[in-house]
Amino acid sequence: MSQELTTALECMDKSMRQLRLAMLDVPYRREGFKSQHNVFVRSVAVLRTSLSYSPSQLEPLSARRRRRGSPRK
């Protein structure tokens, strides 16, 4: 599962870089677009940060038990 998370994070980073490059040509100060863009970018940053700290929580429970050395029930 952590490999899938790593791939998703890499794709998210690539998409955000593409958005940044696309924004260079857009007059984003018109009609409140800049504020919408800022809200979106902040929410993506929060999501990315949360996901980057969660790979251990996404592993199957059995894998987490083996890693900690807990006995099986």
mmCIF file of the N, C-alpha and C atoms, coordinates in Angstrom:
data_MODEL
# 
_entry.id   MODEL 
# 
loop_
_atom_site.group_PDB 
_atom_site.id 
_atom_site.type_symbol 
_atom_site.label_atom_id 
_atom_site.label_alt_id 
_atom_site.label_comp_id 
_atom_site.label_asym_id 
_atom_site.label_entity_id 
_atom_site.label_seq_id 
_atom_site.pdbx_PDB_ins_code 
_atom_site.Cartn_x 
_atom_site.Cartn_y 
_atom_site.Cartn_z 
_atom_site.occupancy 
_atom_site.B_iso_or_equiv 
_atom_site.pdbx_formal_charge 
_atom_site.auth_seq_id 
_atom_site.auth_comp_id 
_atom_site.auth_asym_id 
_atom_site.auth_atom_id 
_atom_site.pdbx_PDB_model_num 
ATOM 1   N N  . MET A 1 1  ? 0.816   -1.187  0.000   1.00 0.00 ? 1  MET A N  1 
ATOM 2   C CA . MET A 1 1  ? 0.000   0.000   0.000   1.00 0.00 ? 1  MET A CA 1 
ATOM 3   C C  . MET A 1 1  ? 0.866   1.261   0.000   1.00 0.00 ? 1  MET A C  1 
ATOM 4   N N  . SER A 1 2  ? 2.018   1.215   0.644   1.00 0.00 ? 2  SER A N  1 
ATOM 5   C CA . SER A 1 2  ? 2.838   2.419   0.693   1.00 0.00 ? 2  SER A CA 1 
ATOM 6   C C  . SER A 1 2  ? 3.407   2.756   -0.689  1.00 0.00 ? 2  SER A C  1 
ATOM 7   N N  . GLN A 1 3  ? 3.608   1.745   -1.540  1.00 0.00 ? 3  GLN A N  1 
ATOM 8   C CA . GLN A 1 3  ? 4.066   2.018   -2.909  1.00 0.00 ? 3  GLN A CA 1 
ATOM 9   C C  . GLN A 1 3  ? 2.984   2.767   -3.680  1.00 0.00 ? 3  GLN A C  1 
ATOM 10  N N  . GLU A 1 4  ? 1.721   2.390   -3.481  1.00 0.00 ? 4  GLU A N  1 
ATOM 11  C CA . GLU A 1 4  ? 0.623   3.093   -4.127  1.00 0.00 ? 4  GLU A CA 1 
ATOM 12  C C  . GLU A 1 4  ? 0.539   4.534   -3.624  1.00 0.00 ? 4  GLU A C  1 
ATOM 13  N N  . LEU A 1 5  ? 0.774   4.727   -2.343  1.00 0.00 ? 5  LEU A N  1 
ATOM 14  C CA . LEU A 1 5  ? 0.760   6.065   -1.779  1.00 0.00 ? 5  LEU A CA 1 
ATOM 15  C C  . LEU A 1 5  ? 1.892   6.905   -2.360  1.00 0.00 ? 5  LEU A C  1 
ATOM 16  N N  . THR A 1 6  ? 3.062   6.326   -2.472  1.00 0.00 ? 6  THR A N  1 
ATOM 17  C CA . THR A 1 6  ? 4.201   7.037   -3.049  1.00 0.00 ? 6  THR A CA 1 
ATOM 18  C C  . THR A 1 6  ? 3.905   7.448   -4.489  1.00 0.00 ? 6  THR A C  1 
ATOM 19  N N  . THR A 1 7  ? 3.316   6.546   -5.247  1.00 0.00 ? 7  THR A N  1 
ATOM 20  C CA . THR A 1 7  ? 2.955   6.855   -6.634  1.00 0.00 ? 7  THR A CA 1 
ATOM 21  C C  . THR A 1 7  ? 1.916   7.969   -6.693  1.00 0.00 ? 7  THR A C  1 
ATOM 22  N N  . ALA A 1 8  ? 0.921   7.916   -5.819  1.00 0.00 ? 8  ALA A N  1 
ATOM 23  C CA . ALA A 1 8  ? -0.109  8.957   -5.796  1.00 0.00 ? 8  ALA A CA 1 
ATOM 24  C C  . ALA A 1 8  ? 0.480   10.315  -5.430  1.00 0.00 ? 8  ALA A C  1 
ATOM 25  N N  . LEU A 1 9  ? 1.404   10.325  -4.472  1.00 0.00 ? 9  LEU A N  1 
ATOM 26  C CA . LEU A 1 9  ? 2.036   11.587  -4.078  1.00 0.00 ? 9  LEU A CA 1 
ATOM 27  C C  . LEU A 1 9  ? 2.889   12.157  -5.203  1.00 0.00 ? 9  LEU A C  1 
ATOM 28  N N  . GLU A 1 10 ? 3.588   11.287  -5.928  1.00 0.00 ? 10 GLU A N  1 
ATOM 29  C CA . GLU A 1 10 ? 4.390   11.751  -7.058  1.00 0.00 ? 10 GLU A CA 1 
ATOM 30  C C  . GLU A 1 10 ? 3.502   12.331  -8.157  1.00 0.00 ? 10 GLU A C  1 
ATOM 31  N N  . CYS A 1 11 ? 2.366   11.683  -8.412  1.00 0.00 ? 11 CYS A N  1 
ATOM 32  C CA . CYS A 1 11 ? 1.431   12.195  -9.422  1.00 0.00 ? 11 CYS A CA 1 
ATOM 33  C C  . CYS A 1 11 ? 0.844   13.535  -8.992  1.00 0.00 ? 11 CYS A C  1 
ATOM 34  N N  . MET A 1 12 ? 0.551   13.662  -7.696  1.00 0.00 ? 12 MET A N  1 
ATOM 35  C CA . MET A 1 12 ? 0.018   14.920  -7.183  1.00 0.00 ? 12 MET A CA 1 
ATOM 36  C C  . MET A 1 12 ? 1.047   16.043  -7.340  1.00 0.00 ? 12 MET A C  1 
ATOM 37  N N  . ASP A 1 13 ? 2.305   15.738  -7.032  1.00 0.00 ? 13 ASP A N  1 
ATOM 38  C CA . ASP A 1 13 ? 3.364   16.733  -7.191  1.00 0.00 ? 13 ASP A CA 1 
ATOM 39  C C  . ASP A 1 13 ? 3.507   17.159  -8.652  1.00 0.00 ? 13 ASP A C  1 
ATOM 40  N N  . LYS A 1 14 ? 3.447   16.183  -9.554  1.00 0.00 ? 14 LYS A N  1 
ATOM 41  C CA . LYS A 1 14 ? 3.562   16.479  -10.985 1.00 0.00 ? 14 LYS A CA 1 
ATOM 42  C C  . LYS A 1 14 ? 2.398   17.355  -11.445 1.00 0.00 ? 14 LYS A C  1 
ATOM 43  N N  . SER A 1 15 ? 1.206   17.054  -10.986 1.00 0.00 ? 15 SER A N  1 
ATOM 44  C CA . SER A 1 15 ? 0.035   17.839  -11.365 1.00 0.00 ? 15 SER A CA 1 
ATOM 45  C C  . SER A 1 15 ? 0.122   19.266  -10.841 1.00 0.00 ? 15 SER A C  1 
ATOM 46  N N  . MET A 1 16 ? 0.611   19.422  -9.620  1.00 0.00 ? 16 MET A N  1 
ATOM 47  C CA . MET A 1 16 ? 0.727   20.770  -9.061  1.00 0.00 ? 16 MET A CA 1 
ATOM 48  C C  . MET A 1 16 ? 1.796   21.577  -9.789  1.00 0.00 ? 16 MET A C  1 
ATOM 49  N N  . ARG A 1 17 ? 2.874   20.936  -10.231 1.00 0.00 ? 17 ARG A N  1 
ATOM 50  C CA . ARG A 1 17 ? 3.880   21.639  -11.030 1.00 0.00 ? 17 ARG A CA 1 
ATOM 51  C C  . ARG A 1 17 ? 3.287   22.090  -12.370 1.00 0.00 ? 17 ARG A C  1 
ATOM 52  N N  . GLN A 1 18 ? 2.468   21.212  -12.982 1.00 0.00 ? 18 GLN A N  1 
ATOM 53  C CA . GLN A 1 18 ? 1.810   21.575  -14.235 1.00 0.00 ? 18 GLN A CA 1 
ATOM 54  C C  . GLN A 1 18 ? 0.854   22.743  -14.027 1.00 0.00 ? 18 GLN A C  1 
ATOM 55  N N  . LEU A 1 19 ? 0.141   22.743  -12.905 1.00 0.00 ? 19 LEU A N  1 
ATOM 56  C CA . LEU A 1 19 ? -0.765  23.844  -12.600 1.00 0.00 ? 19 LEU A CA 1 
ATOM 57  C C  . LEU A 1 19 ? 0.003   25.147  -12.440 1.00 0.00 ? 19 LEU A C  1 
ATOM 58  N N  . ARG A 1 20 ? 1.136   25.085  -11.752 1.00 0.00 ? 20 ARG A N  1 
ATOM 59  C CA . ARG A 1 20 ? 1.943   26.288  -11.558 1.00 0.00 ? 20 ARG A CA 1 
ATOM 60  C C  . ARG A 1 20 ? 2.412   26.853  -12.904 1.00 0.00 ? 20 ARG A C  1 
ATOM 61  N N  . LEU A 1 21 ? 2.851   25.982  -13.800 1.00 0.00 ? 21 LEU A N  1 
ATOM 62  C CA . LEU A 1 21 ? 3.287   26.445  -15.123 1.00 0.00 ? 21 LEU A CA 1 
ATOM 63  C C  . LEU A 1 21 ? 2.115   27.000  -15.938 1.00 0.00 ? 21 LEU A C  1 
ATOM 64  N N  . ALA A 1 22 ? 0.952   26.376  -15.824 1.00 0.00 ? 22 ALA A N  1 
ATOM 65  C CA . ALA A 1 22 ? -0.214  26.852  -16.561 1.00 0.00 ? 22 ALA A CA 1 
ATOM 66  C C  . ALA A 1 22 ? -0.686  28.203  -16.044 1.00 0.00 ? 22 ALA A C  1 
ATOM 67  N N  . MET A 1 23 ? -0.478  28.454  -14.755 1.00 0.00 ? 23 MET A N  1 
ATOM 68  C CA . MET A 1 23 ? -0.933  29.709  -14.156 1.00 0.00 ? 23 MET A CA 1 
ATOM 69  C C  . MET A 1 23 ? -0.113  30.907  -14.626 1.00 0.00 ? 23 MET A C  1 
ATOM 70  N N  . LEU A 1 24 ? 1.043   30.679  -15.189 1.00 0.00 ? 24 LEU A N  1 
ATOM 71  C CA . LEU A 1 24 ? 1.870   31.793  -15.644 1.00 0.00 ? 24 LEU A CA 1 
ATOM 72  C C  . LEU A 1 24 ? 1.195   32.578  -16.765 1.00 0.00 ? 24 LEU A C  1 
ATOM 73  N N  . ASP A 1 25 ? 0.377   31.930  -17.565 1.00 0.00 ? 25 ASP A N  1 
ATOM 74  C CA . ASP A 1 25 ? -0.259  32.575  -18.710 1.00 0.00 ? 25 ASP A CA 1 
ATOM 75  C C  . ASP A 1 25 ? -1.686  33.037  -18.442 1.00 0.00 ? 25 ASP A C  1 
ATOM 76  N N  . VAL A 1 26 ? -2.226  32.721  -17.263 1.00 0.00 ? 26 VAL A N  1 
ATOM 77  C CA . VAL A 1 26 ? -3.619  33.043  -16.965 1.00 0.00 ? 26 VAL A CA 1 
ATOM 78  C C  . VAL A 1 26 ? -3.681  34.329  -16.132 1.00 0.00 ? 26 VAL A C  1 
ATOM 79  N N  . PRO A 1 27 ? -4.519  35.267  -16.537 1.00 0.00 ? 27 PRO A N  1 
ATOM 80  C CA . PRO A 1 27 ? -4.693  36.471  -15.708 1.00 0.00 ? 27 PRO A CA 1 
ATOM 81  C C  . PRO A 1 27 ? -5.583  36.128  -14.505 1.00 0.00 ? 27 PRO A C  1 
ATOM 82  N N  . TYR A 1 28 ? -4.997  35.534  -13.493 1.00 0.00 ? 28 TYR A N  1 
ATOM 83  C CA . TYR A 1 28 ? -5.772  34.945  -12.401 1.00 0.00 ? 28 TYR A CA 1 
ATOM 84  C C  . TYR A 1 28 ? -6.234  35.951  -11.360 1.00 0.00 ? 28 TYR A C  1 
ATOM 85  N N  . ARG A 1 29 ? -5.966  37.207  -11.539 1.00 0.00 ? 29 ARG A N  1 
ATOM 86  C CA . ARG A 1 29 ? -6.455  38.204  -10.583 1.00 0.00 ? 29 ARG A CA 1 
ATOM 87  C C  . ARG A 1 29 ? -7.874  38.662  -10.917 1.00 0.00 ? 29 ARG A C  1 
ATOM 88  N N  . ARG A 1 30 ? -8.413  38.208  -12.011 1.00 0.00 ? 30 ARG A N  1 
ATOM 89  C CA . ARG A 1 30 ? -9.754  38.618  -12.425 1.00 0.00 ? 30 ARG A CA 1 
ATOM 90  C C  . ARG A 1 30 ? -10.806 37.733  -11.789 1.00 0.00 ? 30 ARG A C  1 
ATOM 91  N N  . GLU A 1 31 ? -11.888 38.353  -11.364 1.00 0.00 ? 31 GLU A N  1 
ATOM 92  C CA . GLU A 1 31 ? -13.094 37.673  -10.885 1.00 0.00 ? 31 GLU A CA 1 
ATOM 93  C C  . GLU A 1 31 ? -12.835 36.709  -9.735  1.00 0.00 ? 31 GLU A C  1 
ATOM 94  N N  . GLY A 1 32 ? -11.908 37.022  -8.867  1.00 0.00 ? 32 GLY A N  1 
ATOM 95  C CA . GLY A 1 32 ? -11.690 36.207  -7.677  1.00 0.00 ? 32 GLY A CA 1 
ATOM 96  C C  . GLY A 1 32 ? -10.998 34.887  -7.928  1.00 0.00 ? 32 GLY A C  1 
ATOM 97  N N  . PHE A 1 33 ? -10.441 34.698  -9.094  1.00 0.00 ? 33 PHE A N  1 
ATOM 98  C CA . PHE A 1 33 ? -9.801  33.417  -9.405  1.00 0.00 ? 33 PHE A CA 1 
ATOM 99  C C  . PHE A 1 33 ? -8.574  33.171  -8.542  1.00 0.00 ? 33 PHE A C  1 
ATOM 100 N N  . LYS A 1 34 ? -7.862  34.247  -8.205  1.00 0.00 ? 34 LYS A N  1 
ATOM 101 C CA . LYS A 1 34 ? -6.665  34.088  -7.390  1.00 0.00 ? 34 LYS A CA 1 
ATOM 102 C C  . LYS A 1 34 ? -7.016  33.539  -6.007  1.00 0.00 ? 34 LYS A C  1 
ATOM 103 N N  . SER A 1 35 ? -8.082  34.018  -5.400  1.00 0.00 ? 35 SER A N  1 
ATOM 104 C CA . SER A 1 35 ? -8.455  33.517  -4.074  1.00 0.00 ? 35 SER A CA 1 
ATOM 105 C C  . SER A 1 35 ? -8.895  32.057  -4.148  1.00 0.00 ? 35 SER A C  1 
ATOM 106 N N  . GLN A 1 36 ? -9.626  31.687  -5.195  1.00 0.00 ? 36 GLN A N  1 
ATOM 107 C CA . GLN A 1 36 ? -10.015 30.278  -5.368  1.00 0.00 ? 36 GLN A CA 1 
ATOM 108 C C  . GLN A 1 36 ? -8.788  29.404  -5.581  1.00 0.00 ? 36 GLN A C  1 
ATOM 109 N N  . HIS A 1 37 ? -7.858  29.903  -6.357  1.00 0.00 ? 37 HIS A N  1 
ATOM 110 C CA . HIS A 1 37 ? -6.626  29.164  -6.601  1.00 0.00 ? 37 HIS A CA 1 
ATOM 111 C C  . HIS A 1 37 ? -5.849  28.972  -5.303  1.00 0.00 ? 37 HIS A C  1 
ATOM 112 N N  . ASN A 1 38 ? -5.748  30.016  -4.491  1.00 0.00 ? 38 ASN A N  1 
ATOM 113 C CA . ASN A 1 38 ? -5.016  29.914  -3.225  1.00 0.00 ? 38 ASN A CA 1 
ATOM 114 C C  . ASN A 1 38 ? -5.670  28.920  -2.271  1.00 0.00 ? 38 ASN A C  1 
ATOM 115 N N  . VAL A 1 39 ? -6.996  28.925  -2.201  1.00 0.00 ? 39 VAL A N  1 
ATOM 116 C CA . VAL A 1 39 ? -7.705  27.967  -1.345  1.00 0.00 ? 39 VAL A CA 1 
ATOM 117 C C  . VAL A 1 39 ? -7.431  26.546  -1.815  1.00 0.00 ? 39 VAL A C  1 
ATOM 118 N N  . PHE A 1 40 ? -7.477  26.319  -3.122  1.00 0.00 ? 40 PHE A N  1 
ATOM 119 C CA . PHE A 1 40 ? -7.225  24.993  -3.666  1.00 0.00 ? 40 PHE A CA 1 
ATOM 120 C C  . PHE A 1 40 ? -5.803  24.534  -3.360  1.00 0.00 ? 40 PHE A C  1 
ATOM 121 N N  . VAL A 1 41 ? -4.831  25.402  -3.584  1.00 0.00 ? 41 VAL A N  1 
ATOM 122 C CA . VAL A 1 41 ? -3.426  25.034  -3.367  1.00 0.00 ? 41 VAL A CA 1 
ATOM 123 C C  . VAL A 1 41 ? -3.177  24.717  -1.896  1.00 0.00 ? 41 VAL A C  1 
ATOM 124 N N  . ARG A 1 42 ? -3.757  25.507  -0.996  1.00 0.00 ? 42 ARG A N  1 
ATOM 125 C CA . ARG A 1 42 ? -3.588  25.225  0.433   1.00 0.00 ? 42 ARG A CA 1 
ATOM 126 C C  . ARG A 1 42 ? -4.211  23.893  0.817   1.00 0.00 ? 42 ARG A C  1 
ATOM 127 N N  . SER A 1 43 ? -5.385  23.589  0.281   1.00 0.00 ? 43 SER A N  1 
ATOM 128 C CA . SER A 1 43 ? -6.025  22.321  0.615   1.00 0.00 ? 43 SER A CA 1 
ATOM 129 C C  . SER A 1 43 ? -5.235  21.135  0.061   1.00 0.00 ? 43 SER A C  1 
ATOM 130 N N  . VAL A 1 44 ? -4.660  21.271  -1.110  1.00 0.00 ? 44 VAL A N  1 
ATOM 131 C CA . VAL A 1 44 ? -3.814  20.208  -1.659  1.00 0.00 ? 44 VAL A CA 1 
ATOM 132 C C  . VAL A 1 44 ? -2.563  20.038  -0.804  1.00 0.00 ? 44 VAL A C  1 
ATOM 133 N N  . ALA A 1 45 ? -2.007  21.138  -0.325  1.00 0.00 ? 45 ALA A N  1 
ATOM 134 C CA . ALA A 1 45 ? -0.817  21.052  0.529   1.00 0.00 ? 45 ALA A CA 1 
ATOM 135 C C  . ALA A 1 45 ? -1.130  20.333  1.835   1.00 0.00 ? 45 ALA A C  1 
ATOM 136 N N  . VAL A 1 46 ? -2.288  20.613  2.421   1.00 0.00 ? 46 VAL A N  1 
ATOM 137 C CA . VAL A 1 46 ? -2.692  19.930  3.656   1.00 0.00 ? 46 VAL A CA 1 
ATOM 138 C C  . VAL A 1 46 ? -2.888  18.443  3.387   1.00 0.00 ? 46 VAL A C  1 
ATOM 139 N N  . LEU A 1 47 ? -3.549  18.115  2.288   1.00 0.00 ? 47 LEU A N  1 
ATOM 140 C CA . LEU A 1 47 ? -3.758  16.709  1.924   1.00 0.00 ? 47 LEU A CA 1 
ATOM 141 C C  . LEU A 1 47 ? -2.433  16.002  1.706   1.00 0.00 ? 47 LEU A C  1 
ATOM 142 N N  . ARG A 1 48 ? -1.529  16.631  0.992   1.00 0.00 ? 48 ARG A N  1 
ATOM 143 C CA . ARG A 1 48 ? -0.240  16.010  0.700   1.00 0.00 ? 48 ARG A CA 1 
ATOM 144 C C  . ARG A 1 48 ? 0.566   15.782  1.974   1.00 0.00 ? 48 ARG A C  1 
ATOM 145 N N  . THR A 1 49 ? 0.556   16.746  2.862   1.00 0.00 ? 49 THR A N  1 
ATOM 146 C CA . THR A 1 49 ? 1.270   16.604  4.122   1.00 0.00 ? 49 THR A CA 1 
ATOM 147 C C  . THR A 1 49 ? 0.667   15.490  4.962   1.00 0.00 ? 49 THR A C  1 
ATOM 148 N N  . SER A 1 50 ? -0.644  15.439  5.036   1.00 0.00 ? 50 SER A N  1 
ATOM 149 C CA . SER A 1 50 ? -1.310  14.387  5.809   1.00 0.00 ? 50 SER A CA 1 
ATOM 150 C C  . SER A 1 50 ? -1.001  13.008  5.243   1.00 0.00 ? 50 SER A C  1 
ATOM 151 N N  . LEU A 1 51 ? -1.041  12.891  3.924   1.00 0.00 ? 51 LEU A N  1 
ATOM 152 C CA . LEU A 1 51 ? -0.764  11.593  3.305   1.00 0.00 ? 51 LEU A CA 1 
ATOM 153 C C  . LEU A 1 51 ? 0.698   11.189  3.448   1.00 0.00 ? 51 LEU A C  1 
ATOM 154 N N  . SER A 1 52 ? 1.600   12.156  3.430   1.00 0.00 ? 52 SER A N  1 
ATOM 155 C CA . SER A 1 52 ? 3.016   11.802  3.522   1.00 0.00 ? 52 SER A CA 1 
ATOM 156 C C  . SER A 1 52 ? 3.377   11.256  4.892   1.00 0.00 ? 52 SER A C  1 
ATOM 157 N N  . TYR A 1 53 ? 2.579   11.570  5.914   1.00 0.00 ? 53 TYR A N  1 
ATOM 158 C CA . TYR A 1 53 ? 2.836   11.047  7.256   1.00 0.00 ? 53 TYR A CA 1 
ATOM 159 C C  . TYR A 1 53 ? 2.038   9.785   7.565   1.00 0.00 ? 53 TYR A C  1 
ATOM 160 N N  . SER A 1 54 ? 1.284   9.264   6.616   1.00 0.00 ? 54 SER A N  1 
ATOM 161 C CA . SER A 1 54 ? 0.383   8.161   6.923   1.00 0.00 ? 54 SER A CA 1 
ATOM 162 C C  . SER A 1 54 ? 0.696   6.809   6.290   1.00 0.00 ? 54 SER A C  1 
ATOM 163 N N  . PRO A 1 55 ? 1.860   6.541   5.723   1.00 0.00 ? 55 PRO A N  1 
ATOM 164 C CA . PRO A 1 55 ? 2.035   5.233   5.083   1.00 0.00 ? 55 PRO A CA 1 
ATOM 165 C C  . PRO A 1 55 ? 1.918   4.063   6.048   1.00 0.00 ? 55 PRO A C  1 
ATOM 166 N N  . SER A 1 56 ? 2.340   4.222   7.279   1.00 0.00 ? 56 SER A N  1 
ATOM 167 C CA . SER A 1 56 ? 2.250   3.110   8.227   1.00 0.00 ? 56 SER A CA 1 
ATOM 168 C C  . SER A 1 56 ? 0.808   2.818   8.599   1.00 0.00 ? 56 SER A C  1 
ATOM 169 N N  . GLN A 1 57 ? -0.064  3.808   8.531   1.00 0.00 ? 57 GLN A N  1 
ATOM 170 C CA . GLN A 1 57 ? -1.468  3.600   8.866   1.00 0.00 ? 57 GLN A CA 1 
ATOM 171 C C  . GLN A 1 57 ? -2.226  2.908   7.737   1.00 0.00 ? 57 GLN A C  1 
ATOM 172 N N  . LEU A 1 58 ? -1.680  2.923   6.540   1.00 0.00 ? 58 LEU A N  1 
ATOM 173 C CA . LEU A 1 58 ? -2.357  2.332   5.395   1.00 0.00 ? 58 LEU A CA 1 
ATOM 174 C C  . LEU A 1 58 ? -1.963  0.879   5.152   1.00 0.00 ? 58 LEU A C  1 
ATOM 175 N N  . GLU A 1 59 ? -0.973  0.387   5.874   1.00 0.00 ? 59 GLU A N  1 
ATOM 176 C CA . GLU A 1 59 ? -0.577  -1.008  5.705   1.00 0.00 ? 59 GLU A CA 1 
ATOM 177 C C  . GLU A 1 59 ? -1.639  -1.915  6.322   1.00 0.00 ? 59 GLU A C  1 
ATOM 178 N N  . PRO A 1 60 ? -1.761  -3.141  5.831   1.00 0.00 ? 60 PRO A N  1 
ATOM 179 C CA . PRO A 1 60 ? -2.698  -4.084  6.446   1.00 0.00 ? 60 PRO A CA 1 
ATOM 180 C C  . PRO A 1 60 ? -2.332  -4.322  7.909   1.00 0.00 ? 60 PRO A C  1 
ATOM 181 N N  . LEU A 1 61 ? -3.319  -4.623  8.715   1.00 0.00 ? 61 LEU A N  1 
ATOM 182 C CA . LEU A 1 61 ? -3.114  -4.805  10.145  1.00 0.00 ? 61 LEU A CA 1 
ATOM 183 C C  . LEU A 1 61 ? -2.112  -5.917  10.425  1.00 0.00 ? 61 LEU A C  1 
ATOM 184 N N  . SER A 1 62 ? -2.132  -6.988  9.647   1.00 0.00 ? 62 SER A N  1 
ATOM 185 C CA . SER A 1 62 ? -1.210  -8.093  9.879   1.00 0.00 ? 62 SER A CA 1 
ATOM 186 C C  . SER A 1 62 ? 0.240   -7.668  9.680   1.00 0.00 ? 62 SER A C  1 
ATOM 187 N N  . ALA A 1 63 ? 0.497   -6.807  8.711   1.00 0.00 ? 63 ALA A N  1 
ATOM 188 C CA . ALA A 1 63 ? 1.863   -6.335  8.475   1.00 0.00 ? 63 ALA A CA 1 
ATOM 189 C C  . ALA A 1 63 ? 2.333   -5.451  9.618   1.00 0.00 ? 63 ALA A C  1 
ATOM 190 N N  . ARG A 1 64 ? 1.430   -4.630  10.168  1.00 0.00 ? 64 ARG A N  1 
ATOM 191 C CA . ARG A 1 64 ? 1.809   -3.775  11.296  1.00 0.00 ? 64 ARG A CA 1 
ATOM 192 C C  . ARG A 1 64 ? 2.123   -4.619  12.525  1.00 0.00 ? 64 ARG A C  1 
ATOM 193 N N  . ARG A 1 65 ? 1.370   -5.711  12.735  1.00 0.00 ? 65 ARG A N  1 
ATOM 194 C CA . ARG A 1 65 ? 1.618   -6.580  13.886  1.00 0.00 ? 65 ARG A CA 1 
ATOM 195 C C  . ARG A 1 65 ? 2.968   -7.267  13.754  1.00 0.00 ? 65 ARG A C  1 
ATOM 196 N N  . ARG A 1 66 ? 3.272   -7.752  12.544  1.00 0.00 ? 66 ARG A N  1 
ATOM 197 C CA . ARG A 1 66 ? 4.555   -8.432  12.345  1.00 0.00 ? 66 ARG A CA 1 
ATOM 198 C C  . ARG A 1 66 ? 5.720   -7.491  12.600  1.00 0.00 ? 66 ARG A C  1 
ATOM 199 N N  . ARG A 1 67 ? 5.579   -6.263  12.184  1.00 0.00 ? 67 ARG A N  1 
ATOM 200 C CA . ARG A 1 67 ? 6.655   -5.310  12.336  1.00 0.00 ? 67 ARG A CA 1 
ATOM 201 C C  . ARG A 1 67 ? 6.887   -4.978  13.805  1.00 0.00 ? 67 ARG A C  1 
ATOM 202 N N  . ARG A 1 68 ? 5.818   -4.862  14.582  1.00 0.00 ? 68 ARG A N  1 
ATOM 203 C CA . ARG A 1 68 ? 5.966   -4.551  16.002  1.00 0.00 ? 68 ARG A CA 1 
ATOM 204 C C  . ARG A 1 68 ? 6.329   -5.774  16.827  1.00 0.00 ? 68 ARG A C  1 
ATOM 205 N N  . GLY A 1 69 ? 6.090   -6.937  16.274  1.00 0.00 ? 69 GLY A N  1 
ATOM 206 C CA . GLY A 1 69 ? 6.405   -8.159  16.997  1.00 0.00 ? 69 GLY A CA 1 
ATOM 207 C C  . GLY A 1 69 ? 5.309   -8.604  17.933  1.00 0.00 ? 69 GLY A C  1 
ATOM 208 N N  . SER A 1 70 ? 4.093   -8.094  17.770  1.00 0.00 ? 70 SER A N  1 
ATOM 209 C CA . SER A 1 70 ? 2.978   -8.496  18.620  1.00 0.00 ? 70 SER A CA 1 
ATOM 210 C C  . SER A 1 70 ? 2.514   -9.902  18.251  1.00 0.00 ? 70 SER A C  1 
ATOM 211 N N  . PRO A 1 71 ? 2.076   -10.670 19.223  1.00 0.00 ? 71 PRO A N  1 
ATOM 212 C CA . PRO A 1 71 ? 1.574   -12.010 18.918  1.00 0.00 ? 71 PRO A CA 1 
ATOM 213 C C  . PRO A 1 71 ? 0.240   -11.924 18.199  1.00 0.00 ? 71 PRO A C  1 
ATOM 214 N N  . ARG A 1 72 ? -0.006  -12.908 17.350  1.00 0.00 ? 72 ARG A N  1 
ATOM 215 C CA . ARG A 1 72 ? -1.279  -12.956 16.636  1.00 0.00 ? 72 ARG A CA 1 
ATOM 216 C C  . ARG A 1 72 ? -2.381  -13.436 17.561  1.00 0.00 ? 72 ARG A C  1 
ATOM 217 N N  . LYS A 1 73 ? -3.574  -12.977 17.279  1.00 0.00 ? 73 LYS A N  1 
ATOM 218 C CA . LYS A 1 73 ? -4.738  -13.412 18.083  1.00 0.00 ? 73 LYS A CA 1 
ATOM 219 C C  . LYS A 1 73 ? -5.567  -14.372 17.305  1.00 0.00 ? 73 LYS A C  1 
# 
